Amino acid sequence: MAFRQVLYLLFCLMPVTALAQPQVVPLWENGAPGFEDRRDEPEQAADYWVRNIHNPSITVFLPPEEIATGAAVLICPGGGHRELVFNAEGVEAAEFLNSIGVAAFALKYRLGREEGSPYDLMVHPQEDAYRALRLIRSRADEWGVDPNHLGIMGFSAGGEVASLVAYGSGEGKPDAADPIDRLQGRPDFQVLIYPGPLGIPDVIPPTAPPTFVLVAGDDPCCSTPALQIVQGYHTTGLPVEAHIYARGGHAFNMGNRSQLISLQTWPQRLADWMQDNALLGSAKQ
């Protein structure tokens, strides 16, 4: 039996009481810079979406200690920057990552296209993601995370948020008043699931992190950006793994709502990639 299958089996056999309740941690104690007066405005949530996010946060999902690997992923759900598909592309993604021993942090970032939004699409989601990565690194010991094995995962518009941070330097500010802002904000690896086009540079920089890309070839909006990323990595000579499925359209989430077997099992391709790249190698056996 493969190592990742052993991890998954152990996770499934554990009693529900062994799983910690998710913790919600605001990115800034006093609210987002420049918008502190809006931090107490309540979020709106119904069905599959969350909106009206003015106090960005991470929801913390930690794997059982028995299978924890030290690897961690910041998850950016999609939703067109008008809402967040938080359950299907946040919670469910986190639960899968926990099952293979990876700590997961689902990000609620500010929405630049929501009606009446005061946020800049190219500024504030990036600011939230950088802050989240730095916050996780600042509490790495508390959450059992290796700060050098911290990646970012984005679905659709969340893939755009991932691109906005993955291709920048992410350098902290040594003289920042807040010690969190002094830390490195760039992810160590990147996972893009049907990513949108924003944030993709014309030339992938040589500092870009190793990347896993997955999309359906008949996706009307996001197959082209995914292929652009793969070609850019190939041109720059950087490691990238790509899975282009013949069918599936857009927004198949973690695959469990699809009728296609190939999409139902796509998360295992991610587990394989993480194992092959030594991101799951420190698990207790």
C-alpha positions as CSV (number, residue, x, y, z in Angstrom):
1,M,0.0,0.0,0.0
2,A,1.4,3.4,-1.0
3,F,2.5,5.8,1.8
4,R,-0.2,8.4,1.1
5,Q,-2.8,5.7,1.2
6,V,-1.6,4.6,4.6
7,L,-1.9,8.2,5.8
8,Y,-5.4,8.6,4.4
9,L,-6.5,5.3,6.0
10,L,-5.2,6.3,9.4
11,F,-7.0,9.6,9.1
12,C,-10.4,8.0,8.2
13,L,-10.1,5.5,11.0
14,M,-9.6,8.1,13.7
15,P,-12.6,9.1,15.8
16,V,-14.3,12.4,15.1
17,T,-13.4,13.6,18.5
18,A,-9.7,13.4,17.6
19,L,-10.1,16.2,15.0
20,A,-9.7,19.7,16.4
21,Q,-12.4,22.3,15.6
22,P,-11.2,24.9,13.1
23,Q,-9.9,28.1,14.6
24,V,-10.6,31.5,12.9
25,V,-7.7,34.0,13.1
26,P,-8.0,37.5,11.8
27,L,-5.1,38.6,9.7
28,W,-4.7,41.9,11.6
29,E,-5.7,42.3,15.3
30,N,-7.2,45.7,14.7
31,G,-8.5,45.1,11.2
32,A,-7.1,45.5,7.7
33,P,-4.8,48.6,7.3
34,G,-6.8,51.6,6.2
35,F,-10.1,49.8,6.8
36,E,-10.0,49.3,10.5
37,D,-13.4,50.9,11.0
38,R,-15.0,48.1,9.0
39,R,-13.6,45.1,10.9
40,D,-16.8,44.5,12.9
41,E,-19.1,44.4,9.9
42,P,-20.6,40.9,9.7
43,E,-19.9,38.5,6.8
44,Q,-22.8,37.3,4.7
45,A,-23.1,33.6,4.0
46,A,-25.7,31.4,2.3
47,D,-25.6,28.1,0.5
48,Y,-22.1,27.7,-0.9
49,W,-20.8,31.3,-0.7
50,V,-19.4,33.9,1.7
51,R,-19.5,37.7,1.0
52,N,-19.0,41.0,2.7
53,I,-15.5,40.3,4.0
54,H,-14.0,43.3,5.7
55,N,-12.0,41.6,8.4
56,P,-9.9,39.1,6.3
57,S,-9.0,35.9,8.2
58,I,-7.6,32.4,8.0
59,T,-9.6,29.3,9.2
60,V,-7.1,26.8,10.6
61,F,-7.4,23.1,9.9
62,L,-4.7,21.0,11.5
63,P,-4.2,17.3,10.8
64,P,-4.0,14.8,13.7
65,E,-0.5,14.8,15.2
66,E,-0.1,11.1,14.3
67,I,0.1,11.9,10.6
68,A,1.2,15.5,10.5
69,T,4.0,16.1,8.0
70,G,4.9,19.7,8.8
71,A,3.8,20.8,5.3
72,A,1.2,23.5,5.1
73,V,-1.0,25.1,2.5
74,L,-2.8,28.5,2.4
75,I,-6.0,27.9,0.4
76,C,-7.6,30.7,-1.7
77,P,-11.2,29.8,-2.7
78,G,-12.6,31.1,-6.0
79,G,-15.8,33.0,-6.7
80,G,-14.9,35.6,-9.2
81,H,-13.8,38.2,-6.6
82,R,-17.6,38.7,-5.9
83,E,-17.9,36.0,-3.3
84,L,-15.9,33.0,-1.9
85,V,-16.9,29.4,-2.6
86,F,-15.7,28.7,0.9
87,N,-17.1,25.3,1.6
88,A,-16.4,23.5,-1.6
89,E,-13.0,25.2,-2.4
90,G,-12.0,26.0,1.2
91,V,-13.2,23.6,3.8
92,E,-13.3,20.5,1.6
93,A,-9.8,21.2,0.2
94,A,-8.6,21.6,3.8
95,E,-10.1,18.3,4.8
96,F,-8.4,16.5,2.0
97,L,-5.0,18.1,2.8
98,N,-5.5,17.2,6.5
99,S,-6.1,13.6,5.4
100,I,-2.6,13.4,3.9
101,G,-1.0,15.1,6.9
102,V,-0.9,18.7,5.6
103,A,-2.0,21.6,7.7
104,A,-4.4,23.8,5.8
105,F,-5.4,27.5,6.2
106,A,-8.5,28.6,4.3
107,L,-8.2,32.3,3.5
108,K,-11.1,34.8,3.5
109,Y,-9.8,37.6,1.4
110,R,-11.3,40.9,0.4
111,L,-13.5,41.0,-2.7
112,G,-12.7,43.6,-5.4
113,R,-15.6,42.9,-7.6
114,E,-18.4,42.6,-5.1
115,E,-21.1,45.3,-5.5
116,G,-20.1,48.5,-3.7
117,S,-16.6,47.1,-2.9
118,P,-14.0,49.7,-1.7
119,Y,-11.1,47.3,-2.5
120,D,-8.7,47.3,-5.4
121,L,-8.6,43.9,-7.2
122,M,-4.8,44.1,-7.8
123,V,-3.9,45.3,-4.3
124,H,-6.0,44.1,-1.4
125,P,-6.3,40.3,-2.1
126,Q,-2.5,40.3,-2.6
127,E,-2.1,42.1,0.7
128,D,-4.3,39.6,2.4
129,A,-2.5,36.6,1.0
130,Y,1.0,37.9,1.8
131,R,-0.2,38.7,5.4
132,A,-1.7,35.2,5.8
133,L,1.5,33.5,4.7
134,R,3.6,35.7,7.1
135,L,1.1,35.0,9.9
136,I,1.3,31.3,9.4
137,R,5.1,31.5,9.5
138,S,5.0,33.6,12.6
139,R,3.0,30.8,14.4
140,A,4.7,27.8,12.8
141,D,5.8,26.3,16.1
142,E,2.3,26.6,17.5
143,W,0.6,25.0,14.5
144,G,3.3,22.4,13.9
145,V,4.3,23.8,10.5
146,D,7.6,23.8,8.7
147,P,8.0,27.5,7.6
148,N,10.0,26.3,4.6
149,H,7.2,23.9,3.4
150,L,4.4,26.4,3.2
151,G,2.6,26.6,-0.1
152,I,-0.4,28.3,-1.6
153,M,-3.4,26.7,-3.4
154,G,-5.9,28.7,-5.5
155,F,-9.1,27.8,-7.3
156,S,-10.2,30.0,-10.2
157,A,-10.1,33.6,-8.9
158,G,-8.2,32.2,-5.9
159,G,-5.6,31.1,-8.4
160,E,-5.3,34.7,-9.4
161,V,-4.6,35.6,-5.8
162,A,-2.0,32.9,-5.6
163,S,-0.3,34.2,-8.8
164,L,-0.2,37.7,-7.3
165,V,2.0,36.5,-4.5
166,A,3.9,33.6,-6.0
167,Y,5.7,35.7,-8.7
168,G,6.7,38.6,-6.5
169,S,9.6,38.8,-4.1
170,G,7.5,38.7,-1.0
171,E,10.3,40.1,1.0
172,G,9.4,41.4,4.5
173,K,10.1,44.9,5.7
174,P,13.0,44.6,8.2
175,D,12.0,47.9,9.9
176,A,8.3,47.1,10.1
177,A,6.6,47.9,13.5
178,D,4.7,44.7,13.3
179,P,7.2,41.7,13.5
180,I,4.9,39.6,11.3
181,D,5.5,42.0,8.4
182,R,9.2,41.4,8.7
183,L,8.8,37.8,7.6
184,Q,9.1,36.3,4.1
185,G,5.7,36.2,2.3
186,R,6.5,34.2,-0.8
187,P,5.1,30.6,-0.9
188,D,7.5,27.7,-1.2
189,F,5.2,25.9,-3.7
190,Q,2.1,26.6,-5.6
191,V,-1.1,24.6,-6.5
192,L,-3.3,26.1,-9.2
193,I,-6.7,24.6,-9.9
194,Y,-8.4,26.1,-13.0
195,P,-6.7,29.5,-12.3
196,G,-7.9,32.8,-13.8
197,P,-5.7,35.0,-15.9
198,L,-5.0,37.9,-13.5
199,G,-1.5,38.0,-11.9
200,I,0.2,35.9,-14.5
201,P,3.4,37.7,-15.7
202,D,4.4,37.8,-19.3
203,V,7.6,36.1,-18.2
204,I,7.7,33.6,-15.3
205,P,10.6,34.9,-13.1
206,P,13.4,32.5,-12.1
207,T,12.3,32.8,-8.4
208,A,8.9,31.3,-9.1
209,P,8.1,28.4,-6.8
210,P,7.5,24.8,-8.0
211,T,4.0,24.6,-9.3
212,F,1.2,22.0,-9.8
213,V,-1.5,23.0,-12.4
214,L,-4.8,21.3,-13.0
215,V,-7.6,22.3,-15.4
216,A,-10.2,20.8,-17.8
217,G,-9.4,21.4,-21.5
218,D,-13.0,22.5,-22.2
219,D,-12.9,25.1,-19.4
220,P,-14.2,28.2,-21.2
221,C,-12.4,30.7,-19.0
222,C,-9.3,29.1,-17.4
223,S,-7.8,26.5,-19.7
224,T,-5.8,29.2,-21.5
225,P,-4.3,30.8,-18.4
226,A,-3.3,27.3,-17.1
227,L,-1.6,26.6,-20.4
228,Q,0.1,30.0,-20.3
229,I,1.6,29.2,-16.9
230,V,2.8,25.8,-18.0
231,Q,4.4,27.3,-21.1
232,G,6.0,30.1,-19.1
233,Y,7.5,27.6,-16.6
234,H,8.8,25.5,-19.5
235,T,10.4,28.5,-21.1
236,T,12.0,29.6,-17.9
237,G,13.2,26.0,-17.1
238,L,11.4,25.7,-13.8
239,P,9.6,22.6,-12.4
240,V,5.9,22.4,-13.2
241,E,3.5,19.5,-13.3
242,A,0.3,19.9,-15.3
243,H,-2.9,17.8,-15.6
244,I,-5.1,18.8,-18.5
245,Y,-8.4,16.8,-18.5
246,A,-10.4,16.4,-21.7
247,R,-13.7,17.3,-20.0
248,G,-15.0,18.9,-16.9
249,G,-15.6,22.5,-17.6
250,H,-15.1,25.0,-14.8
251,A,-15.5,24.9,-11.0
252,F,-15.5,21.1,-10.4
253,N,-14.1,21.9,-6.9
254,M,-12.5,18.9,-5.3
255,G,-14.1,16.6,-7.8
256,N,-16.7,14.8,-5.6
257,R,-19.7,16.4,-7.4
258,S,-18.5,15.4,-10.8
259,Q,-19.7,12.4,-12.8
260,L,-16.3,12.0,-14.3
261,I,-14.0,9.4,-12.6
262,S,-10.9,11.3,-13.6
263,L,-12.1,14.4,-11.9
264,Q,-13.4,12.5,-8.8
265,T,-9.8,11.3,-8.2
266,W,-7.9,14.4,-9.1
267,P,-6.8,15.2,-5.5
268,Q,-4.8,12.0,-5.5
269,R,-2.6,13.5,-8.3
270,L,-1.9,16.4,-6.0
271,A,-1.0,14.0,-3.2
272,D,1.3,12.1,-5.5
273,W,3.0,15.4,-6.5
274,M,3.5,16.5,-2.9
275,Q,4.9,13.1,-2.0
276,D,7.3,13.1,-5.0
277,N,8.5,16.5,-4.0
278,A,9.3,15.4,-0.4
279,L,6.6,17.6,1.1
280,L,5.0,14.6,2.9
281,G,8.3,12.8,3.8
282,S,8.5,13.8,7.4
283,A,5.3,12.2,8.6
284,K,5.4,9.9,11.6
285,Q,4.8,6.3,10.6
